[in-house]
Amino acid sequence: MPSFYFRLAALHRLRLADRDQHRADLAEARAAEDTLLTEARAVAQERSQIQQLSRILGSPGQVDVDRLMAAHRYEVALRAKLQVLAEKLHAARAEAEYRRLALVEADRQVHILQKLREKQHGAHQAREEKQEQKCLDDSALAEFLRREAATQ
């Protein structure tokens, strides 16, 4: 009997490649999300430092109004940058979720083909075992008939 051949092997390889590509896409999206998160943390820390500087510059005593105004303008710019980063981070998280769902679907497609292959391989093995048992039965019957003919 011929060895097992899975007719959908080429499709299975394509699905595996597709799944691997979705994995890479998800990793890329998560890396972008991490980069934005790191940048947002750095801007937030810088904003905190500017706020602390503004408190120091605005403390009682001699006030450098120009430096205080520059610090305030810079803090407003940082606040706007944080807002933009928050929006980008939200979009990046949505994209990562979309890519995660695409990976889940690709993985499901691969799993379906693997299950089908296992099922077909099991059926092939069962046919082979049945064929082997039939050959053994035929040879045993032939041996029995030969011995019967020899004793008569």
N, C-alpha and C positions, 0 to 999 in steps of 0.2 A: 504494500500500500504506500502511496506517495506521502512524503513528509508534509507536515502542516504548513499551509500557506494562507496568510490573512490577506484577503483581497483589498482591504481598506488600509493597508500599511502605509501607502503614500499619503493618504488623508490624515492618518494618525501622525506621521512625521510633520505634516503641515500644521496640524493643531498644536503639536508640541512646540514648534517654532513660533507660532502665534502666541502661545502662552508665555514663552520665554520673552518675547518682545513686550508683552503686556507687563511682565515682571520688571523689565528694564524701564518701561515708561513710568510705572508706579514709583520705582526707586528714584527716578529723575524728579518726579513731582514732589516726593517727600524731601529730597535734597533742596529743591527750590523753597519749599515751605520752611525748612530748617534755616536756610540762609536768610530768609525774610525775618524769621523769628529772632535770629541772632542780631540782625541789623536793628530791629525794633528795640531790643533790649539795650543795645549800645546807645541809641538815640534817647531812650527813656532815662538812662543813667546820666547822659550828658545834660538832659533837661533838668534833672534833679540837681546836678552840680551848678547849673546856671541859676536855678531858683535859690539855692543856698547862697550863691554869690550876690544875688539881688537883695536877699535879706541882710547880708553883711553890709552891702553898699547903702542900703536904706536905713541902717541903724542910726540911732541918735548921734549927733555930732556933726562933723563936717561931711556933707553929701556931695559926691561927684555926680551931678545930674546927667552929664553926657554919658558917662559909663553906665549909670543906672538905666538910662533910656536904651542904650545899645544892648545891654543885657536883656532888657524886656523885649526888644524887637527880636533878638536872637531866640529867646524862649518861645515867642509866638511862632517863629519860623520852624522851630523844633516841634512844636505842638502840631503844626500843619503837616510836617513830614511824618509824624507819628500817625496822624489820621490817614494819610496816603498809604503808609505801610500797613495799617490795620485793614484797609480795603483790599490791598494786594494780598495780604495774608488770608483774608476771607476767600478771595478768588482762588488762591493756591490750594486751600483746604478743600474747596469744592471740586477743583480739578483732581486732586489726589483721591477724593472719594469716588469720582467718576471713573478714574483709572483703576481703583480697587475693585469696583463693581465689574469693570471689563475683564479684569484678571480672574475674578470669581467665575464669570461666565466662560472664559476660555478654559479654565481649570475644569469646569463641569463638562465641557465638550470633550476634553482629553479623557476624563474619567469615564464618560459614556463609551468612548471607543475602546478603552482598556477593558471595561467590563464585557463588551461585545467580543473582543478578542479572546478573553478568558473563557467565555461561554462557548465560542466556536472551537477553541482549542480543546476544551473538555469534551465536546461532542465528537471531535476528531479522534481523541484518545479512546472514547467509548466505542466508536466504530472500529478502530484498530484492534482493541481488545476482543470485540465480538468476532471480527474476522479471524484473529489468532485462535480464539476458542473453537471456531468452526473448523479451521484447519486441523487442530488437535483432535476434535471429534471425528473428522473424516479419516484421519490417519489411524485413530484407535479403532474405528469401525472397519477400515480396510484390514488392519492387523487381525481383528477378531474374525472377519470373514475368511482370511487366508488360513488362520489356524483351524477354523471349522472345516474348511475344504480339505485341509491336510489330514484331519482326524477321520474323515469319512472315507 
